Amino acid sequence: MSVSYSSSDGDEFSLHTATNVDHGPTDELPDDDSFQDHRPRLLIMGLRRSGKSSIRRVVFHKLPANETLYLRSTQRLEKDNITSFVNFQVWDFPGQEFPFNPVFDVQEIFGEYGALIFVIDAQDDYGEALARLHEIMIHAYRINSELAFEVFIHKVDALSDDYKLDTQRNIHQRTMDALSDAELEIEPRFHLTSIYDHSIFEAFSKVIQKLIPQLPTLENLLNSLCATSGIDKAFLFDVNSKIYIATDRAPVDMQTYEICSDMIDVIMDVSEIYRPVNEDAQNIGGAAGAAESTNSSVMMDRADDTAATIQLTNGVVLALKGVNRFLALVCILRAENYGKHGLLEYNFQCFKQAIAEVFEVKRMSTERLKQENLRMVAEASTAQV
């Protein structure tokens, strides 16, 4: 295996993701940005010890999976504000709390656009979890029929393949029967997940994709790039979380996704070692409180120029190109196609420009919504006066 890693101007630096994650409980959002409260929302629910906090820490905080054994049970609602191509919130509900208790504002919890993720421990008796799931889904749907419902059948790493499928089939059938009895047309999706492999990132990728209005545009761009460049498979990754926000039309198999996701880790690890000396000095000076976010805190703002290739012994080439400070394109292609450097570079620059235009349209739309929200708040304040 050979690895190359470079930038357009010859400097060595690492991939960058601008992370705006509020580590730990953050029950209040900044007072000066009321618009943040209306970002898409992922509501993570489930019984105690089902693995909700472990999932959130592994995916959004880069906590090693083996260290989740020492996490305490969530005692109160915890929120993360995630800034990436899609800005969204993650709400982690304590398992002992029922969200429809009178003490909670159910409109505030379920009224926003987003997804409800219910985590079921597949290694435990899930009868009580299913009862809670059905009750929450029915109540939440009546409050907000636009919510996406996702069921994570979790901790399946210790189960046999046959038992996994039987468990999924049983949970799916009992859930659909309960929804049919309630006369509700809800179509939840069911995912087999574990924090000890890539299945949890694959599941979150599918969840996040439903929150991206620009998904068809991104998929069409990737399809065009693959067709014109001889690329066998392409993923557009959020670098920090390793969630892929779009892929081309070719079917996704877990092995392909894993090797592309692992490439991001490899490049991060290598670039962490060889980052510029002046940056090392800065990090040494401020290293006291940086332990939790080491990998992301050292990333540099020029990641949109990052390029890396890994050639495998079977002749397959993995190619990574930084698109912007949030996203990276990871492709799989044959060595003979990778030899067409001029064509690949030209097509990638066209793809990168198209992504920039999508970002600009998204930014302008977000700004308009924010201004409209501020105007409505001002009008309401004036009316009260």
N, C-alpha and C positions, 0 to 999 in steps of 0.2 A: 504494500500500500504506500502510495506517495501522497504528500500533502503540500499544497502551496497556498499562500495567504498573502494578499497584497492590497494596496490601495491605488487609486488612480495617480497619486503624486509620489508614490514610492515610500510613504511613511508606513509604519506598522502601528496598527491600533485595533481596538476590539469593537465588536458589534455593540450597538447602543440601543437601549430601550429606555425611554423616559418614563420612569415609574412614579406614580402618584398614589401609592398604596398607604392607607392609614393603618399601620400595623397595630393590632390589638383592638380593643373596643373603642368605637368612636360613635357614640350615640347621637352626636349633634354635628350637623354640617356647618361650614363657615357661614356666618351671618351675612357676609357681604356678597354672597353668591346664591341667592335663592333659586336660581335656575338649576343648580346642580341637583336639587331634589327631584327633578323631573327627568333624569337620565334613565335609560332602561335599567331594570332591576332584576337581579337573580335572587330569589328567595329560597334558601336552603333549609329544609325542614326534615324532621324524622325523630324517632324515639332517641332516648339517651343512649350513648355508647354505640350508635349506629355508624359513626365515622364521619360526621358532618365537618367538624372542625379540622380533622386530619386532612380531609379533601381540600378544604380551603387553604390550609397552610402549605400543603404540598404544591398545589397548582399556582397560587397567587403570591406565596411568600417564599417559595423555593426551599422549604424545609425538607431535609432528607427523610424519606419514608420511615426509616428505622427509628428516627427521633420522635415520631408521633406517639410512640408508646408512652412517653412521659407527659403528654398533654393532659391537662385537667378537663373535666367536663365543662361545657359552656354554661355559665350561670346566668347570663343576661344577653340580650340582643347585641351582637357585634356587627359592625359595618365596615366594609372596605370600599374606598373610592378608587376605581381602576381607570387610568388614563392610557388610551392606546388608540388604534384606528377607530374603535368603538369605545366611547366613554360610558361606563356603566357602574352600577353599585352591586355589591354582594352583601346580602343580609343573612347572617347565621343565627338561627333561632335556637334557643335552648330546648332540649328535648322534653323537659318536664313542663313546659308552658304550652297551653293550647291557644293558638292565635285568635280564636274567636271568643275568648273570655271578654267580659264587659270592660275590663281595664284597658284593652287595646282598641285603637282606632282602626277598624278593619278596612275602612276606605283608604286610609293612609298607607296601610300595608299592601293591599291588593289592588289599589286603584290605578297604579302606574303600569305602563307598558313593560313587559318583560316575561320572565319564565319562573315557574314554581318547580323547584327540584326537590323531590322527596327521596330520601336515602333509606334503603331497607338493608338490614344486616342479613345476608343470605346464610350465614353460619348459625343463626339463631332461629327460634320459632317466630315466624313473621306474621302470625295470626293477628296479634294486637297492632302491629305496624300497618297491616292492610286495612284494618278497621279505621285507624287514624287517617291513613291516606285517603280512603274513600270519603270520609267525612270532610276533610279539608278540601278535596277537589270539588265536591258538590257545593260547599259554601262559597269557595273562592270563585267558581265559575259563575255563580249567580250575582256576584259583585262585579266581576270583570270577565266577560266572555272572551276577551282578546288575549288572556294569559295563555302562554304555552305551558303544557304540563309534561314534565320529564321525570321518569322513575329510574333511579340508580340502584340496581340490584348489586349491592356492594360486598366487598370482602370475598370475592369468588376465587381468589388466587389459590386457596386451599382445596377447592372442589374439583372433582373430575369433570371432564367435558360433558358427559352424559347428564350428570347431576345438575350442572349449570343450566343446560337447556331445559331439563325437566322443571327446575325452579322458575326459570323465566316463563315457561309456558303456563305453569300453574298460577303465578302472580298475574300474568296477562289475562288469563281467562277469568279469574275471580274479580279482577278490577273491571273488566268490560261488562261482566254480569251485573256488578253493583251499579255501574253507570247506566246500564240499560234499564234496571229496575227504577232508577231515579228519573228516567226519560230525558237524559241529557246526552247530547251529541258531542262528546269530548273524545278526542283521539290522542291519548297520551303516548309518548314514546318510551320504550324500555331499553336500558343499557346495562350490560354486564361490566362492572368496573372493579378496579383494584388500584391502590396507590403504589403497589410494588411492580407495576408494569405500565405500559403506555395507554392502557385502556381508559384510565380516568381522563387523560388529555384528549383522547379521541372522542369521548363522550361530551366533554366540555366544548370541543370544537363544533360539534353538531348543534349544541345548545346555542352557542354564540352566533353561529351562522344565521339562525332564525331571527336574530336581532339586527341584522345588517340589511338595510333597504337596498344597498348597492350590490348585494351578492350576485344577482344575475349579470351585472356589468363586469364584476371581477372575474366571474367564471368564463364569460365570453372572451375577455382579454387573455386569460390563461389558455383557453382552447386555441385561440389564434396564435399565441406564442409557441405552443407545442407543435401546431401544424406546420408553421413556417420555419421552425428551427430544428426539427427532428428530435424533439424532446419526448421521452417516453412517459414521464410523469412529472408534474410540477405542483408544489405547495407554496402558498403564500402564508408565512408564519408570522404571528406575533412573537417577537424574539424573547421577551421576558417570560411569558407563560408557556411557550412552546405549543400554544393552541394555533391550529391552522384555520384561518378565516375564510379561505377559498381554495379550491383545487380544480383541475381540469376535469373533463368528462370521463376520463379513464377510471375504471373502478378502483377504489381504495382498498388495498389489502394491508393488514396490520404490519407485516414485515417491512413493506415499503415505507410506511409511515414511521416506523421505529427507526429505521436507518437514517431517514432524513432528519428526524427529531434529534437523534444522537449526534448528527453532524454539527448542529448548533452548539451542543455541549462541548464537543471537541474544539471547535473554533474559539469558544469563550475561554476554555481552559488554556489553550495555547496563547491566545492574545493577552490573557491575564499575566502570563509569564513574561511576555516580550513587549509589554506596553512601554511607552516612552519614559525615560529616566526622570524627567521633570515632573511627570505625573506621579511617579513613585514617591518623590519627595513631598508632594502635596498630600498624598494619601497618608504618609507616615505622620505628618503633622496633625492630621485630623482623624487618626485611626481609632481614637478612644471609643466612639459610639457607633462605629461602622460595621460591627461584626455581623449583624443579621443580614445586611444587604451588600456584602462585599462584591459579588459578581456584577450587580447592576450599577453600583456606585462608581465603578472605575470606567464605565463605558464612555466613549467620547462622542461628541456631537457630529463627527464626520462619518458616521457609520453608513450613510447612503453611498459612500464610495468603496465600501468593503467588498472584497472578492476572495473566494476560497474555492479550491478544488481538491477532491480526494479521488484518486484513481484506484479502484479495487483490482485484485488479482484476476478477476474474471473478465476484465476489459470494460466494465461499467464505470462511468464517471459520475461522481456527485459534484454538482456545482452550486455554490451559494453566492448570491449577489445581494448586497444591501439595497433596499428600495428607498427607505427613509429611516428616520430615527425610531420608528416603531416596527417596521416590517422588513422581512428578508424573504427572498425567493430562493427556494431550494429545489433543484431539478435532478432528475436521473436521466441519463442519456448514454448512448453507446460512444465508444472512443472515436470511431470514424466521424460521427456527427459533431463531437466536441472539437475536432480538428478544424472546423469551419469557423475560426475565431471572429473573422470580420462580420460574417452573417449573424452569428450569435450576439455579438456586441451591439450591432445596429438594431436588431430586433428587441434586445433588452432595453436599450435606450428609448425606443418607441413605447415599450410597455411601461417603463418608469415614468415617462411623460404623461401617459394616459392615467396612471395611478395618481400622479400629482394633480391632474385635472379633476379626478374624482374627489380627492381630498379638498380641493378648492370649492367645489360645488357643495360638499358636505359642510365646510366651514361657513360658507355664506348662508346656508340654510339654518345652521345652528345659531349664527349671529342674529338672523332675523327672528328666530323663535325667542332668543334671549331678550332682544329689544322689545318684542311684543309682550313678553312676560313682565318686563320692567314697566312698560307703559300701563299694563293692567293694574299692577301693584300701585303705581302712582295715582291712577284714577280712583282706585278704591280708597286710598289714603285721603285724597281730596274730598271724596264724597262723605267720608266720616267726619271731616272737619266742618 
